[in-house]
Amino acid sequence: MKIAIIGTGSVATGNYLPVLKEIEPSAEFVYYSRGRSKVDAAVKVFGGRACDSLAEIVARRPDVCFVLTNEAWHYEAGLPLLEAGLPRVLFEKPLVAADGQAHVSEADFHRGRELLRIAKARGSELAMMFNYRFFDQTLEARRIVAERGFGRLVNVSGQVHYACWSHCIDLVHLFGGAAETITALQGTVEHEGQGIVARDVVAAFRLAEGADGTLIGTSAMKWQHPLFELSLTFEGGRLHMRDIDGALEVLDGANRTIERYSRVRDASRWDHYGASFRKALSAYLNAVRAGTPAPVQGLDGLRELQFEAALKRSITEARPVSVQTEFPLHPTA
């Protein structure tokens, strides 16, 4: 398997390449990044070949491309790969965010939709990395909902650091379907956390499958505290998910029980975070080998941008936004 890595910063060298090297040891790696020193460092540690341009990457026809640049450069880095019809291209989250992950705009949504249109036209598969789907607590939550017949999702609420924002929007979609209507407000004070400077946002929404919800996005949460909390209430029970390595609390109405699922504390939150990449990348490469669809599709990334675009329009125009009507996932013309 020939694997292209676009962007060789800390995300690539810390979360992707060690895992890819472990689960696909015979892979041939090719790299491109705007900073040649980072490419050379990746080659030295992980082996492979440095390329001087995206055109050179395309010429080598990799089986899989990972777009791991800063999110502000996702569109520019991914567009040539999709236009060239490379078979599989996976993007780090969010799919497009020209001004950073805390400032997704309507223009980002339209650019993301254009990437999906081009991928379809050229026969490329665009996939996403939403590794929070592969946290132990998420996998356990999905199993419980399916096996215990918890029924329909009724409502969801959450408080989320912007570093986890797109992931948690994706989790809302995973458990409750796409958004139908969004009404949002923005705070007046800018907060800074982990290099992210942004005002808080509060979104109230209705999902297409009937659930209602609220989400608070902020960079004011301290990094050593839980970075997100989500509560999901179903007809037959309630789930509470907390942080990267947090426990899952389950309130089971039928069994009249309160249960807590947690891992032993012999590993850090970042060990759990790294393990989610191992599971996510293993699932993705299994799909590549089998010639089956990626476990997380590009459309999932576009739905996340759709939610954020609607949220920003609601803030700007001070009104509820009909998400699917005003931001259709597929171009109308």
N, C-alpha and C positions, 0 to 999 in steps of 0.2 A: 504494500500500500504506500502510495506517495502522498505525503501530508504537507500542505503549505500552511505556514504560520505567518499571518500578517499582523505585525506589531509584536515586539519582543520585550515589552516592559515587564513589570513585576507580576501582572496578572498571568501573562503567558508563561514566564519562567517559574512562578510560584505555584500556580494552580493547574495549568494545562500540561506543560511539557513533561514534568515528572511522571504524571499519570499516563500520558500517551506513550511515553518511553517504556513504562512498566507493562501496559496491557497490549501494546503493539510493538514489541522489541525489534522486529525486523523492518519496521517502517523506514522509508527514506524521507527525511525532512528537508524542506526548502523554506527559506525565511526571507521576509522583506520587512523593513522598518525604515522610518525616516531618519533614524539615528543609527549610523553604521556601527558604532561602537557596541550598541546593545545587541545587534545581530551577531557580531563577532563573538561576543560573550556567550550567546546562546549556542553558537556552533561549537565553541570550545567545550561547553559542558555537556551538550546533548547530541553532538554530531550533526552531520548534514551539510548543506551548502547554502551560502549566502547569495541572494540575488540583489541586483542593483535597481530593479524597478518592478512595478506590478506587471508590466508587459513581459518581463522575463519569467515571472511566476506563471503567467498564462501560457507562455510558450512551452513550459515544462509539463503542462496538462496534469496537474495533481488530481488524485482521486477525491480528496477532501481538502477544503480550505477553511481555516479558522480565522475570522476577523476579530482580532483581539486588541485593536488600537484603542486609544481613548475614545469614548463614545462620540465626541465631537467630530471624529474623522470616520465614523462607520460608513456613512454614505459614500464619501469619496473613495474609501478603500474597497468597499464591496461592489460598487457599480461596475468597474471594469471586469471583475471576475464573473459577474452574472451576465454581462453583455457578451462575454466570450463563450458562454454556455458551459462553464465548468460544472461538472455533475452535481457536486454537493458543496454548499457554502453555509457554514454555521456562524452566527453572530453572537457576540457577548451582548448582554442586556445593557440598556434598552436598544432596540433596533436602530433608531436614529435619534440623536439628541445633540444638535449643533451647538447649543449653549450649555450643555451639561445635563446630568440626569435629574437635577432639581428644577430644570427650566425647559421642559419639553413644550413645544409649541405646535400650533396648527400646521405650520410649514413642515415640521418633522413628520407629522402624520402623513401628509401628502407625499413627502419623499419616501417614507416607508412603503406606502401603497405603490409608488412607482417602482421600487425595488422588487416587490412581489409580482407586479405586472411583467417586468422584464424577465424575471426568473421563469415565469410560466411560458412566456413567448420563446425563450431560448432553451427550454427543457432542463433548467437547473432546479434543484431542490434547495430552497432557502429554509434553514432551520434555526432554532433559537437555543440559547443556554439560559434556562430558568432553573438553576440547580436547587432552589428551595423546594421544588417538587420532589426532590430526592432526599430531603432531610428525613431522618428516622421518624420524627413526629408527624410529618406530612404523610408518609407512606402508611403509618399506623392509623392515622385519622381516616384516610381513604378506605382502608380495609374495614374499619369499624363501621363506617357509614354504609358500606356495601353489604356487610355480613349481618348486621343487626337490624337492618330495615329501618333506619332512622327517618326515612321518608324525605319529604321536600325541605329544602333550606328555607327558613322563615325570615331570618335577619342575620346581619353580620356587622360587627363594629371593630374598629382597630385604631391603634396609635402606632405610627411608623416613622423611623428615622429615614431621611431621604436616601441614605445609602442602601436601604432595603425597599424603597418605595415601589419601583417597577415590579420587583419580585412579589410583593404583597398584593398589588393590583392583579397580577397573574394568578395568585392563589384564590382571590375572590372569584375570578372567572372560572378557575378550575372547579371550585365547589358549587358555584351558583349560576354559571352561564354569563353571557355578555350583558353589558349595561344597556338599559332602555332609556332612562332619564337621569340627568345629573344636575344638581344645583350646588353651587360652591361659593365660598367666601375666602378672601385672602387677608392675612393679618397685616398690621402696619409696621411691625418691627422686624428687622432682619436679624436672624440668628446665625451663628457660625458653629459648625461642628464637623470635624475631620476634613477641613478644607472646603466644605460646602457652605456657601453663604446664600440664604434664601429666607423669604417670609413663610410663615406657616400657611397651610391651606386646610380647609375643612370642606369635605365633600359629602353631601347626602345624595343617595342614589337609589334607583329601583332597577333590579335586574330583570331581564326578559323572562326568566322562569318564575318571577313573582316575588322574590325576596327583596326586602328593603335593607339599607345599610348606611353606615357612616364611616368615614376614614379621616384621620388627622395626619397630615404630613408635616414633618418638622426636622430641623437640624439642631434643635435645642436639647435633645435627649443626650445624656452623657454616654460616652462610648463604653464605659465599664458597666453600664446598666443594660437591661434588656433593650435591644434595638427595634423590636416590634412585638406587639401583642395583638392577636386576632381572636375574637370570640365568634363562633358560628352556632346559631341556634336552629335546630331542625325540629320537625314535628315530634320526633321521638326522643330527642336528647340534645345535649349541648357539648361543644368542643371548645377548649381554650388552648391556643397554641402560643408559645412564648419564646422568642429569641432563637438564635442560631443553634444553641445547644440546650434549649429549654425543655421542660417537661410538657407532656400533653395531659391535660385534665379532661376527663370524660364524665359527663353526667348522663346516665342511662335511665330514661323514664320507665321503660318496661321492666328492667331489672331492679329499679329503685336503688341504684348504686352510684357512688362517686369513686372514680378510679383515677390513678395517676401513673403514667408511664414515663419513666426517665432512665437514663443511662448511668452506670456507675461513674463516679467522679475521678477517674484515673486518666482523663484526657481533657485538654483545654477546649474552649469553644471553637478555636481555630482548627483543632484536630477534627472536630465534627464537621466544620465547614469544608475542610479538605476532603473528608470522606464523601460528602455530597457530590463533589466534582468527580470522584472516582466512580461512583454509581451512575451519574449522569453521562459521563463520557463512555463508560462501558456499554450502557444502553444504546448510545448513539452509534458507536462503532459496530456493535452487533447488528444494528439495522443496516449499516453500510455494507457489511459483509453479506448479509442476507438479501440485500436489494429491496428492503422494505422501507416504508416511510419512517422518517425520523420521529422519535417519541415526542418531541416538542416542535411544532411546525412554525414556519414564518408567520402564518396567520395569527398565531398566539401572540407573537411580538407586535403585530399590527393592532390587535385588539387592545393591547396595553397602551399603545400610542393613541388609539381612538379615545380611550377613557380620559387620558390626560388632555387631549385636544379639546374635548367637550368640557372638561373641568375649567380650562383656561378661558374658553368662550363664555361660560357661565359667569366667571369672575368679571370679565371685561364688560359684558352686556347686562349684568345684574338680572339674570332670568334663568329659568330652567331650560336645559338643552335636550332636545330629542336626539339621542346619540346616533341611532342607526339611520335616521332620516338626514341629519345634518352632516354626518361623517360616515357615509356608506363605505363598507370595506372594499367594495369593488367599484371601479369607475363607472359612472352612468353614461359616459360618452367615449 
